[in-house]
Amino acid sequence: MAGNTNLTMYSFLNVQATLNGNPVTGLWEGDDTIEIEERSAVSNPLVGADGAAIVSVTADQSVMIRLRLQPNSPIHTYLDRKYRALKTGQLDPMTFSVRDTGNGEGGSSSQVVITAMATKNFGVDADVREWELFAQGWLWDSREYA
C-alpha cells in the first residue's frame, strides 16, 4: 500500500512578525496569538430566478489583525502609546508583517491602524492584552525557503 509517509513539522519558532520594524514579542499562550482575518468574503454568488448565476468579486483588500500579548510585552507598551496618540487625532499608520518561514505563508501591509484598545484586567494572574488592528491593502504572499 503506497501512501504519503513524509514527516513534516510546524513550529512557532519559524514565525516572524514585525510591527513598524519591531519584532512582535511577549505573545500570549495558545494557538491564536497572531490572527489575520479578511474583512469580507472574496466573492458573493447570486443565482437568479431562472437559474443564471453571477459571482461578484470584492475589491476589498483589508484584514483585521488580532495580537494577543502579555501585559509586559514591549509591543503592548508600544501599541498603548500609539493608541493614546490616535485618541488625540494623530493618525500615524504602522507597518505589519507576519511570515512562517517553514512554509512561506504570510503577508503584510503598510497601512495599519488600531481599531480597538486591549482590555486591561488587573487581578491575581496576568491576563491577555488583545489588540485589534485594521490593515488596508493587505498583501498575502508566499515565499520559498531552503
Contacts in CASP RR format, 6 or more apart in sequence:
PFRMAT RR
TARGET T0000
AUTHOR 0000-0000-0000
METHOD contacts of the structure
MODEL  1
MAGNTNLTMYSFLNVQATLNGNPVTGLWEGDDTIEIEERSAVSNPLVGAD
GAAIVSVTADQSVMIRLRLQPNSPIHTYLDRKYRALKTGQLDPMTFSVRD
TGNGEGGSSSQVVITAMATKNFGVDADVREWELFAQGWLWDSREYA
10 102 0 8 1.000
10 103 0 8 1.000
11 102 0 8 1.000
14 100 0 8 1.000
14 101 0 8 1.000
14 102 0 8 1.000
15 34 0 8 1.000
15 98 0 8 1.000
15 99 0 8 1.000
15 100 0 8 1.000
15 101 0 8 1.000
16 23 0 8 1.000
16 97 0 8 1.000
16 98 0 8 1.000
16 99 0 8 1.000
16 101 0 8 1.000
17 23 0 8 1.000
17 24 0 8 1.000
17 34 0 8 1.000
17 96 0 8 1.000
17 97 0 8 1.000
17 98 0 8 1.000
17 99 0 8 1.000
18 24 0 8 1.000
18 95 0 8 1.000
18 96 0 8 1.000
18 97 0 8 1.000
19 67 0 8 1.000
19 75 0 8 1.000
19 78 0 8 1.000
19 79 0 8 1.000
19 94 0 8 1.000
19 95 0 8 1.000
19 96 0 8 1.000
19 112 0 8 1.000
20 78 0 8 1.000
20 94 0 8 1.000
20 95 0 8 1.000
20 96 0 8 1.000
21 95 0 8 1.000
22 74 0 8 1.000
22 75 0 8 1.000
22 78 0 8 1.000
24 34 0 8 1.000
24 67 0 8 1.000
24 75 0 8 1.000
24 98 0 8 1.000
25 73 0 8 1.000
25 74 0 8 1.000
25 75 0 8 1.000
26 69 0 8 1.000
26 70 0 8 1.000
26 72 0 8 1.000
26 73 0 8 1.000
26 74 0 8 1.000
26 75 0 8 1.000
26 76 0 8 1.000
27 33 0 8 1.000
27 34 0 8 1.000
27 67 0 8 1.000
27 68 0 8 1.000
27 69 0 8 1.000
27 70 0 8 1.000
27 73 0 8 1.000
28 68 0 8 1.000
28 69 0 8 1.000
28 70 0 8 1.000
28 128 0 8 1.000
28 129 0 8 1.000
28 130 0 8 1.000
32 66 0 8 1.000
32 68 0 8 1.000
33 67 0 8 1.000
33 68 0 8 1.000
33 69 0 8 1.000
34 65 0 8 1.000
34 66 0 8 1.000
34 67 0 8 1.000
34 68 0 8 1.000
34 98 0 8 1.000
35 65 0 8 1.000
35 66 0 8 1.000
35 68 0 8 1.000
36 63 0 8 1.000
36 64 0 8 1.000
36 65 0 8 1.000
36 98 0 8 1.000
36 107 0 8 1.000
36 138 0 8 1.000
37 63 0 8 1.000
37 64 0 8 1.000
37 65 0 8 1.000
37 66 0 8 1.000
38 60 0 8 1.000
38 62 0 8 1.000
38 63 0 8 1.000
38 138 0 8 1.000
39 60 0 8 1.000
39 62 0 8 1.000
39 63 0 8 1.000
39 64 0 8 1.000
40 58 0 8 1.000
40 60 0 8 1.000
41 58 0 8 1.000
42 57 0 8 1.000
42 58 0 8 1.000
43 55 0 8 1.000
43 56 0 8 1.000
43 57 0 8 1.000
43 58 0 8 1.000
44 55 0 8 1.000
44 56 0 8 1.000
44 58 0 8 1.000
45 53 0 8 1.000
45 54 0 8 1.000
45 55 0 8 1.000
45 56 0 8 1.000
46 53 0 8 1.000
46 54 0 8 1.000
46 55 0 8 1.000
46 56 0 8 1.000
47 53 0 8 1.000
61 136 0 8 1.000
61 137 0 8 1.000
61 138 0 8 1.000
61 139 0 8 1.000
62 134 0 8 1.000
62 135 0 8 1.000
62 136 0 8 1.000
62 137 0 8 1.000
62 138 0 8 1.000
63 109 0 8 1.000
63 134 0 8 1.000
63 135 0 8 1.000
63 138 0 8 1.000
64 115 0 8 1.000
64 132 0 8 1.000
64 133 0 8 1.000
64 134 0 8 1.000
64 135 0 8 1.000
65 96 0 8 1.000
65 112 0 8 1.000
65 132 0 8 1.000
65 133 0 8 1.000
65 134 0 8 1.000
65 135 0 8 1.000
66 130 0 8 1.000
66 131 0 8 1.000
66 132 0 8 1.000
66 133 0 8 1.000
67 75 0 8 1.000
67 79 0 8 1.000
67 130 0 8 1.000
67 131 0 8 1.000
67 133 0 8 1.000
68 128 0 8 1.000
68 129 0 8 1.000
68 130 0 8 1.000
69 75 0 8 1.000
69 76 0 8 1.000
69 79 0 8 1.000
69 118 0 8 1.000
69 128 0 8 1.000
69 129 0 8 1.000
69 130 0 8 1.000
69 131 0 8 1.000
70 76 0 8 1.000
70 126 0 8 1.000
70 128 0 8 1.000
70 129 0 8 1.000
71 120 0 8 1.000
71 126 0 8 1.000
71 127 0 8 1.000
71 129 0 8 1.000
72 126 0 8 1.000
73 129 0 8 1.000
76 118 0 8 1.000
76 129 0 8 1.000
76 131 0 8 1.000
79 114 0 8 1.000
79 118 0 8 1.000
79 131 0 8 1.000
80 117 0 8 1.000
80 118 0 8 1.000
82 92 0 8 1.000
82 94 0 8 1.000
82 114 0 8 1.000
83 114 0 8 1.000
83 117 0 8 1.000
85 92 0 8 1.000
86 92 0 8 1.000
86 113 0 8 1.000
86 114 0 8 1.000
91 113 0 8 1.000
93 110 0 8 1.000
93 111 0 8 1.000
93 112 0 8 1.000
93 113 0 8 1.000
94 112 0 8 1.000
94 113 0 8 1.000
94 133 0 8 1.000
95 108 0 8 1.000
95 109 0 8 1.000
95 110 0 8 1.000
95 112 0 8 1.000
96 108 0 8 1.000
96 109 0 8 1.000
96 112 0 8 1.000
96 133 0 8 1.000
96 135 0 8 1.000
97 106 0 8 1.000
97 107 0 8 1.000
97 108 0 8 1.000
97 109 0 8 1.000
98 106 0 8 1.000
98 107 0 8 1.000
98 108 0 8 1.000
99 105 0 8 1.000
99 106 0 8 1.000
99 107 0 8 1.000
99 143 0 8 1.000
100 106 0 8 1.000
101 145 0 8 1.000
102 145 0 8 1.000
103 142 0 8 1.000
104 142 0 8 1.000
104 143 0 8 1.000
104 144 0 8 1.000
104 145 0 8 1.000
105 142 0 8 1.000
106 140 0 8 1.000
106 141 0 8 1.000
106 142 0 8 1.000
107 138 0 8 1.000
107 139 0 8 1.000
107 140 0 8 1.000
107 141 0 8 1.000
108 138 0 8 1.000
108 139 0 8 1.000
108 141 0 8 1.000
109 135 0 8 1.000
109 136 0 8 1.000
109 137 0 8 1.000
109 138 0 8 1.000
109 139 0 8 1.000
111 135 0 8 1.000
111 136 0 8 1.000
111 137 0 8 1.000
112 133 0 8 1.000
112 134 0 8 1.000
112 135 0 8 1.000
112 136 0 8 1.000
113 133 0 8 1.000
113 134 0 8 1.000
114 131 0 8 1.000
114 132 0 8 1.000
114 133 0 8 1.000
114 134 0 8 1.000
115 132 0 8 1.000
115 133 0 8 1.000
115 134 0 8 1.000
116 131 0 8 1.000
116 132 0 8 1.000
117 131 0 8 1.000
118 128 0 8 1.000
118 129 0 8 1.000
118 130 0 8 1.000
118 131 0 8 1.000
119 129 0 8 1.000
119 130 0 8 1.000
120 127 0 8 1.000
120 129 0 8 1.000
121 127 0 8 1.000
END
